[in-house]
Amino acid sequence: MRKTTTTSTTTENETPVSPTTDGRHDDALPSTDFTTLILSLHHSALMHLGDAPHPEGETMVRDLRLARQSIDMIAMLEEKTKGNLAGDEERLIHQVLLELRLRFVEAQKNA
């Protein structure tokens, strides 16, 4: 039996890049940083609020429980990182939470 292994390489900014199944490297993914995490949770909340389409289809489905969970995760990150963020990261998380909370209240009114 032949043993196969996969290895990761590192790009210029020391981000691990794993090879695809055909051996090529897929470097099309966004960087992994705090801003990307917040924007990902933001989009998830928008999707659950019915304000953005689901990635697997064009229909928009509202699930306020899941929207609330995404908003709560962002709020938890804000609390846990207080005093440790750069100014632009603090502004981003504050703006995202403000927007999502307003949209959530509006969605509850229309439910």
C-alpha positions as CSV (number, residue, x, y, z in Angstrom):
1,M,0.0,0.0,0.0
2,R,1.4,3.4,-1.0
3,K,1.2,6.2,1.5
4,T,0.3,9.6,0.2
5,T,0.7,12.9,2.0
6,T,-0.3,16.5,1.3
7,T,1.7,19.4,2.3
8,S,0.9,23.1,2.8
9,T,3.1,25.9,1.5
10,T,3.4,29.4,2.8
11,T,2.8,32.5,0.8
12,E,4.7,35.8,1.2
13,N,2.6,36.9,4.1
14,E,2.9,33.5,5.9
15,T,-0.6,32.3,5.2
16,P,-0.8,28.6,4.7
17,V,-2.0,27.6,1.2
18,S,-3.1,24.0,0.7
19,P,-2.8,22.3,-2.7
20,T,-6.0,21.5,-4.6
21,T,-6.8,17.9,-5.6
22,D,-4.9,18.3,-8.8
23,G,-1.8,19.7,-7.1
24,R,-2.3,23.4,-7.9
25,H,-2.6,26.0,-5.2
26,D,-5.8,27.8,-4.8
27,D,-4.9,31.3,-3.7
28,A,-8.3,32.9,-4.6
29,L,-9.5,32.8,-1.1
30,P,-9.7,36.1,0.9
31,S,-7.2,36.7,3.6
32,T,-8.0,35.3,7.0
33,D,-8.2,38.3,9.3
34,F,-10.6,39.9,11.8
35,T,-12.3,42.0,9.1
36,T,-13.0,39.0,7.0
37,L,-14.5,37.1,10.0
38,I,-16.8,40.0,10.8
39,L,-17.9,40.5,7.2
40,S,-18.6,36.7,6.9
41,L,-20.8,36.8,10.0
42,H,-22.4,40.0,8.7
43,H,-23.3,38.3,5.4
44,S,-24.6,35.2,7.3
45,A,-26.9,37.5,9.4
46,L,-28.1,39.3,6.2
47,M,-28.9,35.9,4.6
48,H,-30.9,34.8,7.7
49,L,-32.7,38.1,7.8
50,G,-33.8,37.5,4.2
51,D,-31.8,40.4,2.9
52,A,-29.3,38.4,0.9
53,P,-29.7,35.2,-1.2
54,H,-28.6,31.8,0.1
55,P,-25.3,30.7,-1.6
56,E,-26.9,27.5,-2.9
57,G,-29.9,29.3,-4.5
58,E,-31.4,32.6,-5.4
59,T,-34.3,32.4,-3.0
60,M,-34.1,34.4,0.2
61,V,-35.3,32.7,3.3
62,R,-35.8,34.4,6.6
63,D,-34.8,32.6,9.9
64,L,-34.7,35.1,12.7
65,R,-33.3,32.6,15.2
66,L,-30.2,32.1,13.0
67,A,-30.0,35.9,12.3
68,R,-30.0,36.5,16.1
69,Q,-27.3,33.9,16.6
70,S,-25.0,35.6,14.0
71,I,-25.7,39.0,15.6
72,D,-25.0,37.7,19.0
73,M,-21.7,36.1,17.8
74,I,-20.5,39.5,16.5
75,A,-21.6,41.2,19.8
76,M,-19.6,38.6,21.7
77,L,-16.5,39.2,19.6
78,E,-16.9,42.9,20.2
79,E,-17.0,42.4,23.9
80,K,-14.2,39.9,24.0
81,T,-11.9,42.0,21.9
82,K,-12.6,45.4,23.5
83,G,-9.4,47.4,23.8
84,N,-7.5,45.0,21.5
85,L,-8.7,46.2,18.1
86,A,-7.3,48.7,15.6
87,G,-9.5,51.8,15.1
88,D,-10.9,50.6,11.7
89,E,-11.8,47.2,13.2
90,E,-13.6,48.9,16.1
91,R,-15.6,51.1,13.7
92,L,-16.4,48.1,11.4
93,I,-17.8,45.9,14.2
94,H,-19.7,48.9,15.7
95,Q,-21.3,49.7,12.3
96,V,-22.1,46.1,11.4
97,L,-23.8,45.6,14.8
98,L,-25.8,48.8,14.5
99,E,-27.0,48.0,11.0
100,L,-27.9,44.3,11.8
101,R,-29.7,45.2,15.0
102,L,-31.8,47.8,13.2
103,R,-32.6,45.3,10.4
104,F,-33.4,42.6,13.0
105,V,-35.9,44.9,14.7
106,E,-37.5,45.8,11.4
107,A,-37.7,42.1,10.4
108,Q,-39.4,41.3,13.7
109,K,-42.0,44.0,13.0
110,N,-42.7,42.5,9.6
111,A,-42.8,38.9,10.8
